[in-house]
Each structure stands twice: as C-alpha cells, then as structure tokens.
Amino acid sequence: MLLDMETLFSDAQAVTASAASTNVIHTAAGKLKEISFGQPMPLLVQVVEDFATCTSVKVGVQTATDEAFTSPVTLAETAAVAVADLKAGFKFPINFMPKGNLGYTRLYYTVAGSNATAGKITAGFVAAHDNSFQDM
C-alpha cells in the first residue's frame, strides 16, 4: 500500500489517550470543498503497534472550516474496537472519505477505559485498498 506524507493523518502515532491525529489535511479551498466527486477517496486507518491496557478505541473522521477545529463536525465514526482486536495489522472499518468536507480534515481517536500504555496508528489517504479488511 502506497502512502504519501502529504496525505497522512498519523504516521505511527502513539495513541495512549483520546486525541486528534497529528496532522490536519487542508482538503479544499474556496468554494470547492467536496474532494471525492463520485469517486470515493480510499482511507486507511491501521494499527501498527499492538494496543495494551485500554478497553477499546474508536476512530472518527472530523472536518471543520478552520485548521484549529474550533467547531469540528464528525462525518463518520467506527464502533469501539476491543483492545483484544487492536493488534498490528488491524484496519479500522472506515474505507473511504465521507462526504461533507468543510475544508480541513483530521481523525479523532477515542480511547475508552484506562489510557493505553502502548498502541500506534498510521492513517491517511491511499491510492487503493488491498482487499484485506476485517469483517465487522
């Protein structure tokens, strides 16, 4: 799977507590805000280091009109995934960028239970998926 540094939300980001992705992607300027007219933009959100000690993690795709995310809007969110499933290689079931972009996009990781003592995620736009998604 090819990843581009310009379209990464997280590059092996340690997710030990609830937090936004390290990177915000400015996906539109001016009146052109929707970024996937008819053609879905593939999105990969993958665990690259096993999680430990938390109960679960869920991932949300958020958008806002400003880079500071003063008023974030959640476009899509996964169900909470149990820590037992959060092993390296696990892919969260958000396959494509949802519609509704306001100009800036980020991911938000919500950790439930205790803070995690380990766990990293790499996430970003990709050219295509490799068809190895888990059923959820």
Residue pairs with C-beta under 8 A, 6 or more apart in sequence:
1 44
1 126
1 129
1 130
2 126
2 127
3 44
3 122
3 124
3 126
4 124
4 125
5 11
6 25
7 25
7 124
7 125
8 23
8 122
8 123
8 124
9 21
9 22
9 23
9 24
9 25
9 45
9 105
9 106
9 107
9 123
9 124
10 21
10 22
10 23
10 107
10 121
10 122
10 123
10 124
11 22
11 23
11 122
12 48
12 49
12 120
12 121
12 122
13 21
13 22
13 120
13 121
13 122
13 123
14 49
14 119
14 120
15 51
15 57
15 109
15 111
15 116
15 119
15 120
15 121
16 111
16 115
16 116
16 117
16 118
16 119
17 111
17 115
17 116
18 108
18 109
18 110
18 111
19 108
19 109
20 62
20 69
20 106
20 107
20 108
20 109
21 106
21 107
21 108
21 109
21 123
23 106
24 67
24 69
24 104
24 105
24 106
25 104
25 105
25 106
25 125
26 67
26 103
26 104
27 33
27 35
27 63
27 101
27 103
27 104
27 105
28 34
28 35
28 101
28 103
29 103
33 101
33 102
33 103
34 99
34 101
35 41
35 97
35 101
36 96
36 97
36 99
40 95
40 96
40 97
41 96
41 97
41 125
42 95
42 96
42 125
42 126
42 127
42 128
42 129
43 61
43 94
43 95
43 96
43 97
43 123
43 124
43 125
43 126
44 91
44 122
44 123
44 124
44 125
44 126
44 129
45 59
45 91
45 92
45 94
45 107
45 121
45 123
46 89
46 90
46 91
46 92
46 121
46 122
46 123
47 86
47 87
47 88
47 89
47 90
47 91
47 119
47 120
47 121
48 88
48 120
48 121
48 122
49 88
49 118
49 119
49 120
50 86
50 87
50 88
50 118
50 119
51 57
51 83
51 86
51 87
51 116
51 118
51 119
52 83
52 116
52 117
52 118
52 119
53 83
53 113
53 114
53 115
53 116
53 117
53 118
54 83
54 111
54 112
54 113
54 114
54 115
54 116
54 119
55 80
55 82
55 83
55 112
55 113
55 114
56 80
56 81
56 82
56 83
56 86
56 111
56 112
56 113
57 80
57 81
57 83
57 86
57 109
57 110
57 111
57 112
57 116
57 119
58 77
58 78
58 79
58 80
58 81
58 109
58 110
58 112
59 77
59 78
59 92
59 94
59 107
59 108
59 109
59 110
59 121
59 123
60 74
60 75
60 76
60 77
60 78
60 107
60 108
60 110
61 74
61 75
61 76
61 77
61 94
61 97
61 98
61 105
61 107
62 69
62 72
62 73
62 74
62 75
62 105
62 106
62 107
62 108
63 72
63 73
63 75
63 100
63 101
63 102
63 103
63 104
63 105
63 106
64 70
64 71
64 72
64 73
64 102
64 103
64 104
65 71
65 102
65 103
65 104
66 103
66 104
67 104
69 104
69 106
72 106
72 108
73 100
73 102
74 108
75 98
75 99
75 100
75 101
76 94
76 98
78 92
78 93
78 94
78 136
79 136
80 110
80 112
81 90
81 92
81 136
83 113
83 116
85 134
86 119
90 134
91 132
91 133
91 134
93 133
93 134
93 136
95 129
95 133
97 105
97 125
107 123
109 121
